[in-house]
């Protein structure tokens, strides 16, 4: 499940690293604060483009840069793989969303300690970056956008939440161009030079393009939820299924309370979402966007070129690592619960209303144990966090977890 959410937390501002949106409200106020944070990959521009677009929406809504805090790795715009250096687009017909985005915290300054110190207004605790912290009052509206691939248990707060997908499914990248001569992308496709790249996340693109064109004073969060859910699931034919949880009373507040009012006089050129539909653009499972990129790059590279060789080697490497982590987890399940029960225990999903895990400290500890013996969980590997949570719920001791992880990953 992708950690991509619209979230409302009453009475306190929160920011999380990279694809969710968290919003806080305590009565009406003149001031708005926005925080945008991203984790990105050089082969996956979705998160970066989504975050930059989110900034442009807030800016267009009237928020000042002094009230906007941006966390981003900033490794996409000037990456050697970017076909348009210094430019990031979030829509096939979109304009540059990177221009003008503040760089409060970039690179190594994007970390958990700085994140918490910023939201707690602990200026002395911030290391690096602009030093900007959240100076909000009890009546301020706080909007937080979180962009990341996420995984089970990555985010857990008692708040109003709109998620990109159901608990047991991934979300999708959108505006993904095949860019191949023989199999052209049909419908709404990125410019040809962006072949193999998904310009945005399906859920993020849906809510942001909706925010670009709707009257935010008269449209509510819930109204946006209905429209975004329909578009993200392509009328339930494919895609992910947006869900709504928590204090739903908050969802009837207007969009303007969090994003500012829609402005027709601003530098950010919005794209009318009515001109686009997910059914006319290529969408890719968000955990497969790197494979999509590498496959397309390999297919388009000239025969006999180093580029073709390099992309093939990288593609094989990524696929091998995916198979390895899948096999490691599968083997671990068999060692802990037996051949017949292993897969069932690891993939079981608890009923609605129950937490992912009974003991969160256990989950954190067991993830570290697994990584110590089997390697760090990647964006793809984080899909197995649910399995590790189920190991905790089954009462497996840390000693046994360590011993079986070592055995599973050494064979």
C-alpha positions in Angstrom: 0.0 0.0 0.0 1.4 3.3 -0.9 1.7 5.9 1.9 -0.2 8.6 0.1 -2.9 10.3 2.0 -5.0 13.4 2.7 -5.0 13.6 6.4 -6.8 15.8 9.0 -5.5 16.0 12.5 -7.4 18.3 14.8 -5.3 20.6 17.0 -1.8 19.7 16.0 0.3 20.1 12.9 2.1 17.0 11.6 4.5 16.2 8.8 5.7 12.9 7.6 8.3 11.9 5.0 7.3 11.5 1.6 3.2 10.4 -0.4 0.5 11.5 1.9 -1.3 14.6 2.7 -1.9 15.6 6.3 -4.1 18.5 7.3 -4.8 20.0 10.6 -7.7 22.4 11.5 -8.7 24.2 14.7 -11.3 26.9 13.7 -10.8 29.5 11.0 -7.8 31.7 10.8 -6.1 34.1 8.4 -2.8 32.2 8.4 -2.2 28.9 6.7 0.9 26.7 7.0 1.9 24.1 4.5 4.6 21.5 4.7 5.7 19.3 1.8 8.1 16.5 2.0 9.4 14.0 -0.5 11.6 10.9 -0.9 12.4 10.3 -4.5 14.4 8.0 -6.8 16.4 9.0 -9.8 14.4 6.5 -11.9 11.1 7.6 -10.4 10.1 11.2 -10.7 6.5 10.7 -9.5 7.0 11.8 -5.9 9.1 14.8 -6.8 6.7 16.0 -9.5 3.8 15.5 -7.1 5.4 17.5 -4.3 6.4 20.3 -6.6 2.8 20.4 -8.0 1.5 20.5 -4.4 3.6 23.5 -3.7 2.3 25.3 -6.8 -1.3 24.6 -5.6 -0.6 26.1 -2.2 1.2 29.1 -3.7 -1.6 29.7 -6.1 -4.0 29.6 -3.1 -2.3 32.6 -1.6 0.1 31.0 0.9 3.4 32.9 1.3 6.8 31.1 1.0 7.5 32.1 4.6 4.5 29.8 5.6 5.5 26.9 3.3 8.2 24.4 4.4 9.6 22.0 1.8 11.5 18.8 2.5 12.8 17.1 -0.7 15.9 15.1 -1.8 16.0 17.3 -4.9 17.7 14.6 -7.0 15.5 14.7 -10.0 15.5 18.1 -11.7 19.2 18.2 -12.5 19.7 14.4 -12.6 21.6 13.2 -15.7 18.7 11.0 -16.5 16.3 13.9 -16.7 15.7 14.6 -20.4 14.9 18.3 -19.6 17.5 19.4 -17.0 16.1 21.8 -14.4 12.5 21.0 -15.4 9.9 18.8 -13.8 6.4 18.2 -15.3 3.5 16.4 -13.6 1.2 16.2 -16.6 1.7 15.5 -20.4 0.6 19.0 -21.2 1.8 20.5 -17.9 4.3 23.3 -17.3 7.4 23.2 -15.2 6.3 22.7 -11.5 9.9 22.8 -10.2 10.5 26.5 -10.8 10.3 28.6 -7.6 9.9 25.7 -5.2 11.7 26.6 -1.9 14.5 24.2 -0.8 14.2 24.4 3.0 15.6 20.9 3.6 17.3 18.8 0.9 19.5 15.8 0.6 20.8 14.5 3.9 18.9 17.3 5.8 15.7 15.3 5.0 15.7 13.1 8.0 13.4 12.1 10.9 15.1 14.3 13.5 14.8 17.4 11.5 11.2 16.5 10.6 10.1 16.2 14.2 12.0 19.3 15.3 10.4 21.3 12.5 6.9 20.3 13.4 7.5 20.9 17.1 9.0 24.3 16.3 12.3 23.3 18.0 14.6 25.6 16.0 17.7 24.8 18.1 17.3 21.1 17.3 17.3 21.5 13.5 20.6 20.6 11.8 21.2 22.0 8.4 18.6 23.4 6.0 17.0 26.8 6.1 16.2 26.5 9.8 12.6 27.2 9.1 10.2 25.6 11.6 6.4 25.4 12.0 5.4 28.6 13.9 1.7 27.8 14.1 -0.9 28.8 16.6 -3.9 26.9 18.0 -6.2 28.3 15.4 -4.1 27.8 12.3 -4.8 25.5 9.4 -2.0 23.0 8.8 -1.8 21.2 5.5 0.9 18.5 5.2 1.7 16.5 2.0 3.6 13.3 2.4 5.0 11.5 -0.6 6.6 8.1 -0.5 6.0 4.5 -1.7 5.3 3.5 1.9 4.2 0.1 3.1 2.1 -1.5 5.8 2.5 0.2 9.2 4.5 3.1 7.8 1.9 5.6 9.0 -0.4 5.1 11.9 -2.2 8.1 13.5 -5.7 8.7 15.0 -6.8 11.2 12.4 -9.0 11.8 9.3 -7.4 10.0 6.4 -7.9 9.6 2.7 -5.6 6.9 1.4 -4.5 6.1 -2.1 -5.5 2.5 -1.8 -7.0 -0.3 0.3 -4.8 -1.8 3.0 -4.0 -4.8 0.8 -3.2 -3.2 -2.5 -0.6 -1.0 -4.1 -1.3 2.3 -5.8 -0.4 3.3 -9.4 1.9 5.7 -11.3 0.2 7.6 -14.1 1.0 9.4 -17.3 3.6 6.7 -18.0 4.9 6.8 -21.6 6.1 3.7 -23.4 7.9 5.8 -25.9 8.6 2.9 -28.2 8.4 3.2 -32.0 6.4 0.0 -32.4 4.1 0.4 -29.4 3.3 4.0 -28.9 1.6 5.3 -25.8 -2.0 5.9 -26.6 -4.1 8.8 -25.2 -2.5 11.2 -22.7 1.2 10.5 -22.9 4.3 12.3 -21.7 6.5 14.0 -24.2 8.6 11.5 -26.2 11.8 12.3 -24.4 10.2 11.2 -21.1 9.7 7.6 -22.4 9.6 5.0 -19.6 8.9 7.7 -16.9 5.7 8.1 -15.0 5.0 11.8 -14.5 3.0 11.4 -11.3 1.2 9.2 -8.9 -2.4 8.3 -9.9 -3.9 9.4 -6.6 -1.8 12.5 -6.3 -2.4 13.6 -9.8 -6.2 13.1 -9.3 -6.5 15.2 -6.2 -4.2 17.9 -7.4 -5.7 18.3 -10.8 -9.1 18.4 -9.1 -7.8 21.1 -6.7 -6.5 23.1 -9.7 -10.0 23.4 -11.3 -12.5 23.2 -8.5 -13.9 26.2 -6.6 -12.2 25.5 -3.3 -14.6 27.7 -1.3 -17.7 25.6 -2.3 -16.1 22.1 -2.6 -15.4 20.0 0.4 -12.8 17.3 1.2 -15.5 14.7 1.0 -16.6 16.0 -2.4 -13.0 15.7 -3.6 -12.8 12.2 -2.1 -15.8 11.1 -4.3 -14.3 12.5 -7.5 -10.7 11.3 -6.7 -11.9 7.8 -5.8 -13.8 7.5 -9.1 -10.8 8.7 -11.2 -8.2 6.7 -9.3 -10.1 3.5 -9.7 -11.1 4.3 -13.3 -14.7 3.6 -12.4 -13.6 0.5 -10.5 -12.2 -1.2 -13.6 -8.5 -1.1 -12.5 -6.2 1.1 -10.4 -6.3 1.5 -6.6 -9.3 2.1 -4.5 -9.2 5.3 -2.4 -10.5 4.9 1.1 -11.7 7.3 3.8 -11.1 6.7 7.6 -11.3 8.5 10.9 -13.1 11.7 11.8 -15.2 12.0 8.7 -17.0 15.1 10.0 -13.9 17.0 9.1 -14.2 15.9 5.5 -17.1 18.3 5.0 -14.9 21.3 5.5 -14.1 23.3 2.3 -10.9 22.7 0.4 -10.1 26.4 0.8 -9.6 25.9 4.5 -6.4 24.0 3.8 -5.2 25.0 0.3 -6.3 28.6 0.0 -8.8 29.8 -2.6 -8.6 29.0 -6.2 -6.8 31.8 -8.0 -7.0 32.7 -11.7 -4.1 35.1 -11.4 -1.0 33.2 -10.6 2.1 31.9 -12.4 1.3 28.2 -12.0 -0.6 27.1 -15.2 -3.0 24.5 -14.1 -4.2 21.7 -16.4 -7.9 21.1 -16.7 -8.4 17.6 -15.4 -11.5 17.2 -17.5 -9.3 17.0 -20.6 -7.6 13.9 -19.1 -8.8 10.5 -18.0 -6.8 7.6 -16.5 -8.3 5.3 -19.1 -6.6 7.2 -21.8 -3.2 7.2 -20.1 -0.9 4.4 -19.2 -0.8 3.5 -15.5 1.8 1.3 -13.8 1.8 -0.4 -10.4 3.9 2.0 -8.3 6.2 -0.8 -7.2 6.9 -1.6 -10.8 7.8 1.9 -12.1 11.5 1.2 -11.9 11.1 -2.0 -14.0 9.0 -0.1 -16.5 11.6 2.6 -16.8 14.5 0.1 -17.3 12.5 -2.1 -19.7 11.6 0.9 -21.8 15.2 2.3 -21.7 16.6 -1.1 -22.8 14.0 -1.5 -25.6 14.7 2.0 -27.0 18.5 1.9 -26.8 20.4 1.3 -30.1 21.4 -2.3 -30.7 25.0 -2.9 -29.5 25.2 0.3 -27.5 26.6 0.6 -24.0 23.2 2.1 -22.9 21.4 -1.0 -24.0 23.9 -3.2 -22.2 23.8 -1.1 -19.0 20.0 -1.0 -18.8 19.9 -4.8 -19.3 22.4 -5.4 -16.5 20.4 -3.1 -14.2 17.1 -4.6 -15.1 18.4 -8.1 -14.4 19.9 -6.9 -11.1 16.6 -5.3 -9.9 14.6 -8.4 -10.9 17.1 -10.6 -9.1 16.9 -8.6 -5.9 13.1 -8.7 -6.0 13.1 -12.4 -6.4 15.7 -12.7 -3.6 13.7 -10.8 -1.0 10.5 -12.6 -2.0 12.2 -16.0 -1.6 13.9 -14.9 1.7 10.5 -14.0 3.2 8.8 -17.1 1.9 11.6 -19.3 3.3 11.4 -17.5 6.7 7.7 -18.2 6.9 8.2 -21.9 6.2 10.9 -22.1 8.9 8.8 -20.3 11.5 5.3 -21.8 10.7 5.9 -24.8 8.5 5.6 -25.5 4.8 1.8 -25.5 4.8 1.1 -22.6 7.2 4.0 -20.2 6.3 2.5 -18.4 3.4 -0.9 -18.2 5.0 0.4 -16.6 8.2 2.6 -14.1 6.4 -0.1 -12.9 4.1 -3.1 -12.8 6.4 -4.9 -9.5 6.7 -6.6 -8.5 10.0 -10.2 -7.5 10.0 -11.1 -3.8 9.7 -10.6 -1.9 12.9 -7.7 -4.0 14.2 -4.2 -2.6 14.1 -1.6 -4.0 11.8 0.4 -5.2 14.8 -0.2 -5.6 18.6 3.3 -4.4 19.5 4.8 -1.6 17.4 8.2 -1.9 19.1 8.2 -5.5 18.1 7.6 -4.6 14.5 10.4 -2.0 14.5 12.8 -4.5 16.2 12.0 -7.4 13.9 12.3 -5.3 10.7 15.8 -4.4 11.9 16.6 -8.1 12.7 15.4 -9.1 9.2 17.5 -6.4 7.5 20.6 -7.3 9.6 20.5 -10.8 8.1 18.8 -10.3 4.8 19.6 -6.7 3.6 17.8 -3.4 3.7 14.2 -3.5 2.6 13.8 -1.5 -0.6 10.7 0.2 -1.9 9.6 -3.1 -3.3 10.7 -5.1 -0.2 8.6 -3.0 2.1 5.5 -4.8 0.9 6.7 -7.6 3.2 6.3 -5.5 6.4 2.9 -7.0 6.9 4.4 -10.4 7.0 6.9 -9.3 9.7 4.0 -7.8 11.7 2.2 -11.1 11.5 5.4 -12.8 12.9 5.1 -10.4 15.9 1.4 -11.2 16.3 2.2 -14.9 16.3 4.4 -14.5 19.4 7.7 -15.5 17.8 10.6 -14.5 20.1 13.3 -12.2 19.0 15.9 -15.0 19.5 14.0 -17.3 17.1 13.4 -14.4 14.7 17.1 -13.7 14.5 18.1 -17.4 14.1 15.5 -18.2 11.4 16.2 -15.0 9.5 19.9 -15.9 9.4 19.0 -19.4 8.2 16.5 -18.2 5.6 18.8 -15.6 4.1 22.0 -17.7 4.1 20.7 -20.5 2.0 
